[in-house]
Structure formats: C-alpha cells, structure tokens
Amino acid sequence: MPKALITGITGFAGSHLAEWLLANKKDMEVYGTYRLRSRMDHIKHIQDDIHMVECELKDPRSVDEMIKAVKPDYIFHLAAQSFVPTSWNAPAETLIVNQIGQVNLFEAILKHQLDCTVQIACSSEEYGQVYAHEVPIKEDNPLRPLSPYAVSKVGQDYLSYQYYQSYGLKTIRTRTFNHTGPRRGEAFVTSNFAKQIAEIEKGIKPPVLYVGNLQAKRDFTDVRDVVRAYWLAVEKGVPGEVYNIASGVTYTIEEMLNKLLSLSQAAITITPDPSRMRPSDVEILLGNYDKFHQQTGWKPEIPFEQTLKDLLDYWRARV
C-alpha cells in the first residue's frame, strides 16, 4: 500500500490535506510528523485513521530515523515557520526551521535511497516587490523577497531545484498564494478578522475591530482547493518544475473585511492598530496559475464568499 507523509500534519494545510487523502485516496496510508509541543486540535477527529511520527526537522538524526521508519512514496513538505511577522522577530529561527529542516529531509531521502515524489510548499511571498506591469505574476517573474520568511522560502525553492538537478530527487515546488478557510491560525489576517467578529457577536469584546494595512491586495484560495492542488502536483506535476497555485483574482484586505462584515449583524467600528503594520509589506500578490492548470487540469472551485462564511462559522463555534 503506498504511503503519503505530511510534515506538519497538525497544522492548517496539513490537517486539510490529511482529510482530503483519507476521503479520496482510500488505498493510501497517511503518515504525519508532529513535535512534542504540537497542538493536536486540528487532527483530533482523524487521529485513529493516520500514523503519527514524532520528528524535529531541525535535528538531522530525528529526520533520518523518521524517514527510515516510514519510507514514504509521497512527501508533502508543509512543516515550516509560516508566519511573516514572526520572521521579523525571529529571522534566524525562521531560516533554520525552513531551510535546514528541508536539507535534513532531503539528505535522509538520499541516504535511504527512496524513490519518492516530494512536494515542497513554497510561497507567493517569494515574489515580494512586484511591479505593476508584472501582474498577474507568472513563475518566471523575478524573486524580490521582502521578509525573512520570504527569503527562507526562496531558499527552500532553490534547494529543491538544486537537489533535483544534482541528485535527481523528484521535487515539485508549489508557490501557493494566500489561502484561508476553517482552522486558519488566528495570526493570519482573514482568520484574525473572523475571530474578532465572532468575539464581538458573543459580547466577549467591545464592538471595535482592529486592523493593519487595508490597502494590500491579495489573491485568496480556499485551503480545500489548495490541498487538492498539492495532490495533483505529485500525481501530474513535472519533477524539477515550479507551479503557482492561486485564484487569479485579487481583493484588497479592506474588500475582504467588508465581505466578512456583511456576514454579521453586529454593528462594528473599524480602528487602525499601528502594531499590525509590517516594516515592509508586499503591495499586490495576484497569481497566474495557467501553467499548473495546463499540466494538471486544476482550477479553484470554492467561491471566496463560501470560504469566508465557513471561516467565520468556524470561529463562531470556537469562541
């Protein structure tokens, strides 16, 4: 029976991918890595159906033992320090977790001579400073990263290419644009706003919603569409290649907020919060996913309004 390994299975995308594999690939054994301090809430409902393996990606021996024990056919490398603002506070840790963790994974695969396909979760943040004439962004656009997180993802991206070229490791890179949906961490903007609205509705906090930069433009895809793309990447993608995963539609953060507010009856005041501003922010991220569509047939299917409703309902149930 083929084995799929999801690093970071306890996280946002990891838990959705595990669900998708269990529902759609009945002949597949699903494994996932966790750390001792990982929170299990996202996978509690499927824990009996998956195999959990403790692994610290920063520790080469831990990764080596995990790969030796599991011997996966497919690896979805989603584990990362994935929050841009955190990378400003902890740049070294972000680089170590994201880049050295990935090197440890690749070295273990080579050592144990696994013939597996590895999807690397890269990011649209790698594009960084994008000029007006470059939108919508294609895969061959220059990378001008604007945060330590983005730099760490450029490193992951190029390491994947290098290991493919040097050793024939079957890596497929996906540069995913903003994705959201139920279980999105509350540090991320869509989820943060949805949680604040849910708390205001319940009377937990005053009817004031705090915001950062509302003019940034983002391309949002539902996480459930994204994890379907991750499977198609390993099934139909070309090793050594890189693919954008995006919706091809952009909204300002303000437009997204107004859509969320329209789903609530509460009277809410919007207040800017200087602490939510970043040292430098990417003005626009709008992806062109034609290359991936032509290779795999994938396209986003879940409307943005549905994504936001499901996200808000998730927080209404949580708070």
C-alpha positions as CSV (number, residue, x, y, z in Angstrom):
1,M,0.0,0.0,0.0
2,P,1.5,3.4,-1.0
3,K,2.4,5.8,1.9
4,A,2.0,9.5,2.0
5,L,3.9,11.5,4.6
6,I,2.8,15.0,5.5
7,T,5.3,17.0,7.5
8,G,3.4,19.4,9.7
9,I,0.2,17.4,9.6
10,T,-1.1,19.1,12.8
11,G,-1.1,22.5,11.0
12,F,-3.7,24.3,8.9
13,A,-3.0,23.0,5.4
14,G,-1.5,19.7,6.8
15,S,-4.8,18.7,8.5
16,H,-6.9,19.6,5.5
17,L,-4.6,17.5,3.2
18,A,-4.8,14.5,5.6
19,E,-8.6,14.8,5.4
20,W,-8.5,15.0,1.6
21,L,-6.2,12.0,1.3
22,L,-8.4,9.9,3.7
23,A,-11.5,10.8,1.7
24,N,-10.1,10.5,-1.8
25,K,-7.2,8.0,-1.7
26,K,-8.6,5.0,0.2
27,D,-5.7,2.8,-0.8
28,M,-3.1,5.2,0.7
29,E,-1.6,5.0,4.2
30,V,-1.3,8.5,5.7
31,Y,1.6,9.4,8.0
32,G,2.3,12.7,9.6
33,T,5.1,14.4,11.6
34,Y,4.5,16.2,14.9
35,R,6.6,17.7,17.6
36,L,6.1,17.3,21.3
37,R,4.7,20.8,21.6
38,S,2.4,20.4,18.5
39,R,-1.3,21.1,19.2
40,M,-3.5,18.3,18.1
41,D,-6.9,20.0,17.8
42,H,-6.9,20.1,14.0
43,I,-6.5,16.4,13.6
44,K,-8.3,15.0,16.7
45,H,-11.2,13.8,14.6
46,I,-8.9,11.8,12.2
47,Q,-6.2,10.6,14.6
48,D,-7.4,7.0,14.5
49,D,-7.0,6.9,10.7
50,I,-3.4,8.3,10.4
51,H,0.0,7.2,11.6
52,M,1.7,9.9,13.7
53,V,5.6,10.1,13.9
54,E,7.4,12.4,16.2
55,C,10.1,14.3,14.4
56,E,12.1,17.5,14.9
57,L,13.1,18.7,11.5
58,K,15.9,20.8,12.8
59,D,17.6,17.6,14.1
60,P,19.1,15.5,11.3
61,R,19.1,12.3,13.4
62,S,15.4,12.7,14.2
63,V,14.6,13.2,10.5
64,D,16.8,10.3,9.4
65,E,15.1,7.9,11.8
66,M,11.6,9.1,10.7
67,I,12.4,8.6,7.0
68,K,14.0,5.2,7.7
69,A,10.9,4.1,9.6
70,V,8.2,5.4,7.3
71,K,9.8,5.0,3.8
72,P,7.1,7.1,2.1
73,D,6.2,7.1,-1.6
74,Y,5.0,10.7,-1.5
75,I,6.1,13.5,0.8
76,F,4.2,16.7,1.3
77,H,6.6,19.1,3.0
78,L,4.3,21.6,4.7
79,A,6.1,22.0,8.1
80,A,7.5,25.5,8.4
81,Q,7.7,28.7,10.4
82,S,5.0,30.1,8.2
83,F,4.0,33.5,9.7
84,V,5.6,36.6,8.1
85,P,5.5,38.9,11.1
86,T,7.2,36.2,13.3
87,S,10.1,36.1,10.8
88,W,10.9,39.7,11.6
89,N,11.2,38.9,15.3
90,A,13.0,35.5,14.8
91,P,14.8,35.6,11.4
92,A,17.5,33.1,12.3
93,E,15.0,30.6,13.6
94,T,12.8,31.0,10.5
95,L,15.8,30.3,8.2
96,I,16.9,27.3,10.3
97,V,13.4,25.6,10.5
98,N,12.6,26.2,6.9
99,Q,15.9,25.7,5.1
100,I,18.0,23.4,7.3
101,G,14.9,21.4,8.1
102,Q,14.4,20.8,4.4
103,V,18.1,19.9,3.9
104,N,17.8,17.3,6.7
105,L,14.7,15.8,4.9
106,F,16.5,15.7,1.5
107,E,19.7,14.2,2.9
108,A,17.6,11.5,4.7
109,I,15.8,10.6,1.5
110,L,19.1,10.3,-0.4
111,K,20.8,8.3,2.4
112,H,17.9,5.7,2.4
113,Q,17.7,5.8,-1.4
114,L,14.0,6.4,-1.5
115,D,12.3,6.8,-4.9
116,C,9.7,9.2,-3.7
117,T,8.0,12.3,-5.0
118,V,8.3,15.4,-2.8
119,Q,6.0,18.4,-2.9
120,I,7.6,21.5,-1.4
121,A,5.2,24.1,-0.1
122,C,6.8,27.3,-1.4
123,S,5.1,30.8,-1.2
124,S,4.0,33.7,-3.3
125,E,5.8,35.9,-0.7
126,E,9.0,34.9,-2.6
127,Y,7.9,37.3,-5.4
128,G,7.9,40.2,-2.9
129,Q,8.4,43.5,-4.7
130,V,6.2,43.1,-7.8
131,Y,5.8,45.9,-10.4
132,A,2.5,46.9,-12.0
133,H,3.5,45.5,-15.4
134,E,4.3,42.1,-13.9
135,V,0.8,41.3,-12.7
136,P,-0.7,38.6,-12.8
137,I,2.6,37.0,-11.6
138,K,4.0,34.1,-13.6
139,E,6.5,31.5,-12.3
140,D,9.4,33.1,-14.3
141,N,8.9,36.5,-12.5
142,P,12.0,37.8,-10.7
143,L,12.0,36.9,-6.9
144,R,12.5,40.1,-4.8
145,P,11.7,38.8,-1.2
146,L,10.7,41.5,1.3
147,S,10.8,39.5,4.6
148,P,13.0,36.9,6.3
149,Y,10.1,34.4,5.8
150,A,10.1,35.1,2.1
151,V,13.9,34.7,1.9
152,S,13.6,31.4,3.7
153,K,11.1,30.2,1.1
154,V,13.3,31.3,-1.8
155,G,16.0,29.1,-0.1
156,Q,13.6,26.1,0.1
157,D,12.6,26.7,-3.5
158,Y,16.1,26.8,-4.9
159,L,17.3,23.9,-2.7
160,S,14.5,21.8,-4.2
161,Y,15.7,22.8,-7.7
162,Q,19.3,22.1,-6.8
163,Y,18.6,18.6,-5.3
164,Y,16.6,17.7,-8.4
165,Q,19.4,18.8,-10.7
166,S,22.2,17.4,-8.6
167,Y,20.7,14.1,-7.4
168,G,17.5,13.5,-9.4
169,L,15.4,14.0,-6.3
170,K,11.8,14.2,-7.6
171,T,10.9,17.6,-6.1
172,I,7.9,19.6,-7.2
173,R,7.6,23.2,-6.0
174,T,4.3,24.9,-5.5
175,R,4.2,28.6,-4.9
176,T,0.9,29.0,-3.2
177,F,-0.7,32.4,-2.9
178,N,-2.8,33.4,0.2
179,H,-5.0,30.6,1.3
180,T,-7.6,30.5,4.0
181,G,-10.6,28.7,5.4
182,P,-11.6,26.9,8.6
183,R,-8.7,26.2,11.1
184,R,-6.6,29.1,9.7
185,G,-4.3,30.3,12.5
186,E,-5.7,33.4,14.2
187,A,-2.4,35.3,13.5
188,F,-3.4,35.4,9.8
189,V,-5.5,38.3,8.6
190,T,-8.7,36.6,7.3
191,S,-8.8,34.4,10.5
192,N,-7.9,37.3,12.8
193,F,-10.8,39.4,11.5
194,A,-13.2,36.5,11.6
195,K,-12.3,35.7,15.2
196,Q,-12.7,39.4,16.2
197,I,-16.2,39.4,14.6
198,A,-17.2,36.2,16.4
199,E,-16.0,37.6,19.7
200,I,-17.9,40.8,19.2
201,E,-21.1,38.9,18.3
202,K,-20.8,36.9,21.5
203,G,-20.1,40.0,23.6
204,I,-16.7,38.8,24.6
205,K,-15.0,42.0,23.3
206,P,-16.3,45.6,22.6
207,P,-17.6,46.2,19.0
208,V,-14.3,47.5,17.8
209,L,-12.3,45.6,15.1
210,Y,-8.5,46.4,15.0
211,V,-6.8,46.4,11.6
212,G,-3.4,46.9,9.9
213,N,-2.8,47.8,6.3
214,L,-6.1,47.5,4.5
215,Q,-4.8,48.5,1.0
216,A,-2.6,45.5,0.4
217,K,-4.1,43.4,-2.5
218,R,-4.1,39.6,-2.1
219,D,-5.1,36.6,-4.1
220,F,-7.1,34.2,-1.8
221,T,-7.7,30.5,-2.5
222,D,-9.7,28.1,-0.3
223,V,-7.4,25.7,1.6
224,R,-9.5,22.8,0.4
225,D,-8.8,23.7,-3.2
226,V,-5.1,24.1,-2.3
227,V,-4.7,20.7,-0.8
228,R,-6.3,19.1,-3.8
229,A,-3.7,21.0,-5.9
230,Y,-0.9,19.5,-3.7
231,W,-2.1,16.0,-4.6
232,L,-2.3,16.9,-8.3
233,A,1.2,18.3,-8.1
234,V,2.7,14.9,-7.0
235,E,0.4,13.0,-9.3
236,K,0.7,15.0,-12.5
237,G,3.4,17.7,-11.9
238,V,6.8,17.5,-13.6
239,P,9.8,16.9,-11.2
240,G,12.1,19.9,-11.0
241,E,9.3,22.3,-12.0
242,V,7.6,25.1,-10.1
243,Y,3.9,25.9,-10.2
244,N,1.8,28.8,-8.9
245,I,-1.3,27.9,-7.0
246,A,-3.7,30.9,-7.0
247,S,-7.2,32.0,-7.7
248,G,-6.3,34.6,-10.3
249,V,-8.5,37.1,-8.5
250,T,-7.3,39.9,-6.2
251,Y,-9.1,41.7,-3.3
252,T,-7.8,44.5,-1.1
253,I,-7.7,43.5,2.6
254,E,-10.5,46.1,3.0
255,E,-12.7,44.4,0.4
256,M,-12.2,41.0,2.2
257,L,-13.1,42.6,5.5
258,N,-16.2,44.1,4.1
259,K,-17.3,40.7,2.8
260,L,-16.8,39.3,6.3
261,L,-18.7,42.1,7.9
262,S,-21.6,41.6,5.6
263,L,-22.0,38.1,7.1
264,S,-22.6,39.5,10.6
265,Q,-25.5,41.5,12.0
266,A,-23.2,43.2,14.6
267,A,-22.5,46.9,14.5
268,I,-18.7,47.1,14.4
269,T,-16.3,50.1,14.3
270,I,-13.0,49.7,12.4
271,T,-9.9,51.0,14.2
272,P,-6.3,51.1,12.8
273,D,-3.7,49.5,15.0
274,P,-0.1,50.6,14.4
275,S,1.3,47.4,15.9
276,R,-0.3,45.5,13.0
277,M,1.9,47.3,10.4
278,R,4.9,45.5,8.9
279,P,8.4,47.1,8.3
280,S,7.8,46.4,4.6
281,D,4.6,45.0,3.0
282,V,4.0,43.4,-0.4
283,E,1.6,45.7,-2.2
284,I,0.0,43.2,-4.5
285,L,0.0,39.5,-4.9
286,L,-2.0,38.2,-7.9
287,G,-1.1,34.9,-9.3
288,N,-1.3,33.4,-12.8
289,Y,-2.0,29.6,-12.4
290,D,-2.2,28.8,-16.1
291,K,1.0,26.6,-16.1
292,F,-0.4,24.4,-13.3
293,H,-3.9,24.3,-14.9
294,Q,-2.4,23.1,-18.2
295,Q,-0.3,20.5,-16.5
296,T,-2.9,19.1,-14.1
297,G,-6.3,20.5,-15.0
298,W,-6.7,22.1,-11.6
299,K,-8.7,25.2,-11.0
300,P,-10.2,26.7,-7.8
301,E,-13.8,25.6,-7.2
302,I,-14.9,27.1,-3.9
303,P,-16.2,30.7,-4.0
304,F,-14.4,33.2,-1.8
305,E,-17.7,34.1,-0.1
306,Q,-18.2,30.4,0.9
307,T,-14.6,30.3,2.2
308,L,-15.2,33.4,4.4
309,K,-18.6,32.1,5.7
310,D,-17.0,28.7,6.7
311,L,-14.1,30.5,8.4
312,L,-16.5,32.8,10.3
313,D,-18.7,29.8,11.3
314,Y,-15.5,28.0,12.5
315,W,-14.7,30.9,14.9
316,R,-18.3,31.2,16.0
317,A,-18.1,27.6,17.1
318,R,-14.7,28.1,18.8
319,V,-15.2,31.3,20.8
